[in-house]
Amino acid sequence: MSENTEIMKYVPTTCPYCGVGCGLNLVVNDGKVVGVEAYQRTPVNEGKLCPKGMTCWEHVHSPDRLTTPLIKKDGKHVPATWDEALDLVAKKLKEVSDKHGPRGLGFHTSCRTVNEDCYIFQKFARCAFKTNNVDNCARICHGPSVAGLSLSFGSGAATNGYRDCLNSDLILMWGSNAMEAHPLAGRRVAEAKKKGIPIIVVDPRKTMTARIADTWVRFNPSTHIALINSMMYWIIKEGKYDKKFVEERTEHFEDLKKTVENYADCEAIHGVPLATVKDIAFRYADVKNAVIIYCLGITELTTGTDNVRSLGNLAMLCGNIGREGVGVNPLRGQNNVQGACDMGAYPNVYSGYQKCEVPENRAKMEKAWGVTDLPDWYGVTLTEQINQCGEEIKALYMLGINPAVTYPDSNHVKRQLEKLDFLVVQDIFFTETCQYADVILPGACFAEKDGTFTSAERRVNRVRKAVNPPGEAKEDIWIIAELAKRLGLKTFDLPTGKDVWDDMRAVTPSMFGCLYERMEKPESVIWPCPTPEHPGTPILHREKFATANGKGQFFGLEYRPPAEVADAEYPFTLMTGRVVFHYHSRTQTGRSDMHREVPESYAQINVEDAERLKIKDGERVLLKSRRGETNTVARVTDEVAPGVVYMSMHFAEGVNNLTNTALDPLSKMPELKHCAISIEKLGGN
Amino acid sequence: MVAKGDMIYAWAKDSEVQKKGECGGAVTALLKHALESKMVDAVIAIQKGKDLYDAVPTVITNADDVIKSAGSLHCGTLLIPKLIKKYLNGAKDKKYAVTCKGCDAMAFYELAKRNQINLDNIVMIGVNCGGSVSPVAARRMISEKFEVDPDTVHKEEIDKGQFIIEFEGGHKGIKIDELEEEGYGRRSNCQRCKMKVPRQADIAAGNWGVIGDKAGKATFLEICSEKGANLIESAKAKGALETEAANPKGIEIRGKVENAMFKLGDSCRKRDFEGLGTGKDRLKLIMEESSKCIKCYACVENCPICYCIECSTKKPWYIAPGVLPTSFMFHLIRFAHVSDSCVNCGQCEELCPMEIPNALFMHSQQTEIEKMFGHVPGRDMSPPIHALAEEKAERARLEATGTDSIYINIFDEE
């Protein structure tokens, strides 16, 4: 077009919400995003969108957007220039670093922002302060998947793609409410059902996903290992396991066999009748190709890593790895949680999961980044950094993350943040965490930058700039580069997203072949992709596993109950989750029309429990745990079993006032999905 | 001088437009001329995005750019008129020349009836359409059934009942019937469609009926309005277009092809509607399928009949907000408000993330209502059966009555 005024211009990009990675078109009129239209061409979602994708543009031009840097002066946040703000941040972080060393600072990155932002952020933290205290919110999400699948298979990512379940003979969904949390992945399951592929859903709650199942198995919350071990016991006992696969492609089968011998019947633990256990076990074992799709019901527990390995055990036992129609697929939560991990925003690895403790890796990064003495120690993880505030850690830098709402035990988080000498928050809206910040830096949202998100099926999807950020807000890579400049760092002159991406590619063998040019069509590229000619790798572990010796690892895992279970004082079990209408702390969805659907929190309480406590549907109730309390609305339903309460995580002063910070020792995942609470009737509507 | 009702063969004078355009490039030439002569402010046409499976609706304001939209794309499944309502102010103050499939043409009229588009500002260049194929489905079909790498295809078309591709190394055609029996082929609503030659447009263009030495080199134009006649005359006068009378035998052949397509549409309707069962069985099926709904609102946003600012489905006294499964009331409201006017454009079904066959359900009801009341949507400005009201005025009137009971106000015998 010869004119510069854009009229109904389509900008194909990727949705900023969940990890499915749906493509969509932002529609731009005259420098403003005015809507979203279907992008039928993308194989991921073929033009279809969920309520969040349909409305993902509504927050872009919200009048609430942060438009200038803010500095806290006398307890109030006042506007400042970029120079003022950046000079102050550089000065203060350097002060802390000089006085307290590399362990005195911490860096938390969002899993919602593009790969380029995550990569440059971890590079900055490591180069400027020689610290490995870098982490991202996969820690409180699918961290156990990364840890667990790495141990079992050698690679912590989903083995097969979403659409591949249409090649299965049976789909086993475990701890996943895909129809609400990953609707366009759930769509594939709906398609599979139309093809006549049987669906088994294992979930303590009767969710939207459970409703489309052919078989829904309700079990006691957080008893996965007991149930899976029991299934495996019977599969082994009846000789229904894949002997050839076990022999040729795995190790330590004997450990597994020995351990599960004690799990012949544990209905007392998991609550599922033996006949049902055998039914689902044999159906999974008997079909030629079966896939396991799982999500946070498996991971957000103190046994998260073990739970994941348990699914790995089950899949390998029946030879369901390494071809079409099989696999173990975690549905990664956020649009770029896969990417944030891939980019090395982790305390122990660089991009591509190259370990910091390996001298060759450090040397390679030092050479590429123009620095020396990169740290080799395992940095402190997300929630542990919160625990260290005021002690070892004096300063934190948060990029697009809202701990005051989304980390467990909100009251604890807020108390800890107050203990810091210095807190920087870089975000697009003034979140609940911003209240505690000394400096707030206004960044760019997904519609205002060029970059990439990596979805849960390891597809790297392009994000394309449609409009400029509002006011003085800047692209996040610019902000980091400016700080790097002030701290005298070289190798940060990377003005565009592509420059940052190529900087990353140069040091990341598994992604070296993922060129921007190859991402022009929405098929894009699926890593590992080591060379520009390599076709990408939709299915992992075809011939051998990614472990050191190529063999899949069985683990004999014993069931452990959660850290805090219901007792006399707190007699109910609290489960948490997500609803389709909101995304996490509602920074964005709270500013779209969809907010109308769920304007406040609610708790699902079982019909029998409600009757006993004389609680009516719609009444207010007070939920209490050892950590705090929350006032919410009761939804009386039989979707949860007696003794179980479910609340979504989206609201401040909500469910995280109650949740437990107890950690999974292997992945440092806090036990967000299980704690003990009491219910008090407040009455009134 | 051409007039409404004439049927002619036409082709572009400009050799580049002739080559790049479909069948002699008449449509491209007309669009270009409409823009050049300032008959319109912009052309809205489909351009190839990343490849020939990627249909991108484009507003073209520079006449030299019109040629970028030349050629036909069978993977363009989108509906243009609703975009004009949403993003171009319903063509209130600007004039647009728009290429339209049958469903686009029907959608234009339904939007116009509801005061959402100013049809006086639209020059509608209708194109014959045998049906469209969703782009990803097309690629899969080419890969699995044709056994060709879809990235090597440089031209595709639907002709004489076949889906034909030209690729590096040859060309291949497979019968649409065969493809659709195996679950490939056109969108489900396209298979039922009987709007093959859009005569409610200003001009209906296609390649059926072009025989003799002009076969493949000229486009068949049926002139459907005075506006269309003026455009063609003006284009001829400016030397953009050349024409000759259509061969009578060609006209006959065209009629036969159209009838064959109608028969095909009829048999697909029979198959699809009978598959729904009747009475309570049909209701049960519809309720079950609809219970998967997660309220994405893609059906409402893309439907050419839906336009309310305050959608009834968002009223909490009809449907409890934030509760899944979505109440069947959501779909009942859609059925109640849309079914008399559904034009089977298929957007609601193609874009549903939960694979609910919305178009099938709505179209099945529309055909029953048409039998009962004789109202045919999408052809002309006949008002729909349901009362047509100016939304804000009607809401104000109801509010002024002091009661929200619609029935008392309308049916009360005084």
Boltz contact constraints between the chains, C-beta under 6 A:
constraints:
  - contact:
      token1: [A, 1]
      token2: [B, 62]
      max_distance: 6.0
  - contact:
      token1: [A, 2]
      token2: [B, 62]
      max_distance: 6.0
  - contact:
      token1: [A, 3]
      token2: [B, 61]
      max_distance: 6.0
  - contact:
      token1: [A, 7]
      token2: [B, 59]
      max_distance: 6.0
  - contact:
      token1: [A, 8]
      token2: [B, 59]
      max_distance: 6.0
  - contact:
      token1: [A, 8]
      token2: [B, 87]
      max_distance: 6.0
  - contact:
      token1: [A, 10]
      token2: [B, 56]
      max_distance: 6.0
  - contact:
      token1: [A, 27]
      token2: [B, 87]
      max_distance: 6.0
  - contact:
      token1: [A, 38]
      token2: [B, 351]
      max_distance: 6.0
  - contact:
      token1: [A, 40]
      token2: [B, 77]
      max_distance: 6.0
  - contact:
      token1: [A, 40]
      token2: [B, 135]
      max_distance: 6.0
  - contact:
      token1: [A, 41]
      token2: [B, 53]
      max_distance: 6.0
  - contact:
      token1: [A, 41]
      token2: [B, 54]
      max_distance: 6.0
  - contact:
      token1: [A, 41]
      token2: [B, 135]
      max_distance: 6.0
  - contact:
      token1: [A, 43]
      token2: [B, 136]
      max_distance: 6.0
  - contact:
      token1: [A, 46]
      token2: [B, 136]
      max_distance: 6.0
  - contact:
      token1: [A, 47]
      token2: [B, 351]
      max_distance: 6.0
  - contact:
      token1: [A, 48]
      token2: [B, 351]
      max_distance: 6.0
  - contact:
      token1: [A, 48]
      token2: [B, 353]
      max_distance: 6.0
  - contact:
      token1: [A, 50]
      token2: [B, 296]
      max_distance: 6.0
  - contact:
      token1: [A, 50]
      token2: [B, 353]
      max_distance: 6.0
  - contact:
      token1: [A, 51]
      token2: [B, 295]
      max_distance: 6.0
  - contact:
      token1: [A, 51]
      token2: [B, 296]
      max_distance: 6.0
  - contact:
      token1: [A, 54]
      token2: [B, 296]
      max_distance: 6.0
  - contact:
      token1: [A, 54]
      token2: [B, 297]
      max_distance: 6.0
  - contact:
      token1: [A, 183]
      token2: [B, 294]
      max_distance: 6.0
  - contact:
      token1: [A, 183]
      token2: [B, 353]
      max_distance: 6.0
  - contact:
      token1: [A, 184]
      token2: [B, 353]
      max_distance: 6.0
  - contact:
      token1: [A, 187]
      token2: [B, 353]
      max_distance: 6.0
  - contact:
      token1: [A, 190]
      token2: [B, 354]
      max_distance: 6.0
  - contact:
      token1: [A, 190]
      token2: [B, 355]
      max_distance: 6.0
  - contact:
      token1: [A, 191]
      token2: [B, 355]
      max_distance: 6.0
  - contact:
      token1: [A, 208]
      token2: [B, 324]
      max_distance: 6.0
  - contact:
      token1: [A, 521]
      token2: [B, 50]
      max_distance: 6.0
  - contact:
      token1: [A, 580]
      token2: [B, 294]
      max_distance: 6.0
  - contact:
      token1: [A, 597]
      token2: [B, 321]
      max_distance: 6.0
  - contact:
      token1: [A, 597]
      token2: [B, 322]
      max_distance: 6.0
  - contact:
      token1: [A, 598]
      token2: [B, 322]
      max_distance: 6.0
